[in-house]
Amino acid sequence: MTAAGPGSVAALPSPRNDDSMAALATPLYIVSAHINDPSSAPVPVGARRPVRSFVLRQGRLSPAQQRALDELLPRYGLAFANAPLDWRRVFGRTAPVVLEIGFGMGETTAEIAAAHPERDFLGIEVHAPGVGSLLRDVERRGLRNVRVIRHDAVEVIAAMIPADSLAGIHVFFPDPWPKKRHHKRRLLKPPLAHALALRLAPGGYLHAATDWADYAGEMLATLAAEPLLVNSANGFAPRPASRPQTKFERRGERLGHPVFDLFFTRK
């Protein structure tokens, strides 16, 4: 990867051009929901509620974040739908697409998108304050290459992301669910790893990062076991310059939490 100067964001890896199409995996589960409520889908009587990798907490929305949700989400947001996206229609052009799962407050998403106007970015997040924060940043920076879906990422991937269509996938600092009884909620499990691999174009990459050592080991084992993916490093990868450090990451480092990067490519 190309090194970058201080404060800059390095070039993202370029996917190999390939017109081959792989069959979509069986959807993990699919429900419908309103654009502003990722947990609104009804569960049929007697059906088992799916295990989710998130819990919707009632975080405080600032007035500015609320205005962004009201005014900017209709402009930059996509409603969940049980139909694959047409990237050209979504972004108004043909360009490599990078998916970010769980973008938090969105500062990394906005910084990478601003540094790479030649690429398009779809961010998925369920928490309203983070969605509002990213929307404000997108508007302030005048970014035309960012779209947002406020919905469960597992359902979006299963229903909306076409096979072989992504240049890259970012999964930065997913919730580690540290208690053992909650490990079942962790995002990067084998079924999702396979679904993500299918949606990467050949040569596309999956970049994950966490500061929880046991989760890092679990993610490494899960991704290494996926036959469609190849590890770019011998174990964990050094932090690529293309991933800016976040406030969250710097705080973790001050507390003595090492950060583990994983960088896999699609065969």
N, C-alpha and C positions, 0 to 999 in steps of 0.2 A: 504494500500500500504506500502511496505517496505521503511523505512526511509533510506536516504543515507547520507554519511559524506560530509563535505564541499568540494565543487568542483567536486563531483561525481554525477553520474546519477543513480537514483534508478531503480529497476526492473520495467519493464512494466507489466501491468496486463496480466494474462494468459487467453486465450479464452477457453471456454468449448468445448470439442470435440463433434461434432455433424455432422452426415452424411446427415441430412435433406437438401433438396434443395427447395428454394422458387422460384416462377416464377419471371422473370425479369420484371421490370416495363416498360411501353412503353417508348422508348427513348425520352428524352426531345427535342433534335434535333441532327442530325448527319450530318457532312460534312467531306470531306477529305482535307488533307493539307500536305505540305511538312514538314519534320522533323525540318527544320530550320525557318519556317515561320508560326506561329500559326494563322495568320489572312489571309492566302492566299486563303481560300476557296471561290469560286465565289458564289454570291447570284443570283438566277434566276431572270430575268426581271419580275417585278411586284410582287415579293415575298417580304414580310416584313423582314427586317434585324432583327435577334434576339437581344434582350437586353443582353449585356455582362456585366460581373462584373469587367471588366478591360478595360483600354485604353492603347494601345501600345505607350509609349512615347519613343522618340529617346534619350535614356540614353547613356552616353559615355561608350564605351567599352575600357577597358585597353588592351594593346597589349597581356598581359598574358591571359586575359579572351577571347580574340579573338582566340588565339592559342588553348585554351582549347575547344572552340566551334568547331574549325577546326579539331583538332586531337583527342579529347576525346569524343565528342558527338557521333561520329560513333561507339565508343566502349561501352559507357555506356548508350546511348540514345535509345529510342524506337520511331519509327515513328507512328504517328496516323494512325489507321486502323479501318475499320468498322467490327471488329471481336473481340471476347473475347480473352483475354490473357490466355495462359497456363503458370501458375506460375513456374512449374517445368522447362519448356523450357526457360523461361526468366532468371531465376536465377541458373539453373543447379542443383537444389536440391529441396527437399520438406521441407518447413519451414513456420512458420507463417509470413504473409505479412501485413505490415502497410503502408497505403497510406497517404501521406502528400500533402495537397492542398495549393498551393501558398507558397513555402518555402523561398521566399525572396532571401537573399544572401546565404542561405544554411548552415549557421553555426550551427543552432540547429539540422538540419537534420543529418549533419555529426557527431556531438557530440553524438546524440542518437544512430546512427547506429554503431559508434565505440564502444559504451558501451554495445551494444546488438548484437554481431556477430551471435547469434543464430536465429535472425530474419532478414527478408528481407524487404527493404524499397523502395517504388516507390514514387518519388517526381514529382509533376506537377507544372510547372511555365512557364509563357509566356515571362518574361523579360530577354533579353539576358545577361545582366551583372550578374544577379543572377545565371542563369544557368551556365555561365562560371566560376563563383566563386565557386559554389558547385563542379563542375567537377574537378577543380584544387585541392580542398580539398580532394575529393575522391581519386584522384591519389596520392596525397602527403601522405595520411594516409594508402594507400593500401587497401581501403575498397572494398570488393567483394560483399557486400550485398546491394548495392545502384544502382538503375536505375532511369533514368530521362525521362520525356516526356515534350517537349516544345510545349504545345498546350492548348487550352481552357479546363479547368478541367471539366466543365459541359458536354462537348462533349465526353471527355475521359471516364467519369463515365458511361454515357449512352451507349457507344458503346463497351468499352473494358474491363470493370471490371465485372467479373462474379458474379452472385448472391451468397450469403452465403460464400464468399471466403476470406474475410478480417478479420484479428485478431484485427485491430485497424485503426482508421482514425484520423489524426491530422489536425486541421484547426486553425493555430496560427496567430492571428493579421491580419485577412483579411481586405481589404480596407474598411473603415467605410462609405465612401461616405457621409460625414457629411451634405451636403446641402439636404434639404427635397426633392427637385425636383429630386435628384439623388438616393433617397432611393431604387428606383426600381432596381438599379444596385447591391444592396447588395447581397452577395453570398448565405448566408444561408436563403433561402426562403423555404416555405413548400414543393414544388415539389422536390427540391434538398435534403432536409432533408429525405424525403421518399425514394428517390433513394439511398442515402447513407445507410439508415437503411437496405434496401433490400440486399445490398452488404456486410454487416457485417455478419460474422458467428454468430450463437447464442452464447451469452456470450461475443462477441466482443465489443469494446468500441469506442465511438466517443468523442474526447477531443478537445474542442474549447477554445480559449482565445481571449480577446479583451480589450483595454483600453478606449473604448468609451462606456459610461454608457448607452446611449439610444440604441445603437446597442446590448449591452449585454442583455438588457431587451427584445429586439426583438428576439434575438437568443434563450433566455431562453424560451420564450413563444412558439416559433416555435418548438423547440425540445421537450418541454413538451407535445405539442399537437400531436406529432407523436406517433401513437399507438404501434409501434414496439420497441420504446425506453423507458427506465426507467432511471430516474434521480438517480444518486448515492448519491446525497446530497439533503438537504432541501433548494433548490434554487441554489445559486452559490456554487462551491466547493473550498476548499483551494487549492493553487497551489501544485500539486503533485511534489515530488522530481524528478520524471521522466522527467519533463519538465525543461530544463535548462533556466535560465534567459538570454535573449539576450541583446545586446547593446541597441537595440530599446526599450526594456522594461525598462531597467535601466534608460535610458534617460527620458522616460515617467514618471517614479516614481519621478525623480528629479523635474519634472515640476508639480508634484502633481496629476498625472493621476493614479487612482487606476486601478489595473488589475483584470479582472473578468474571472475566469475559470469555464467551464461547462464540466461535465463528465457524459455521459450517456452510458448505456449498452444496447445491443440488447437482447430482450426477447428470 
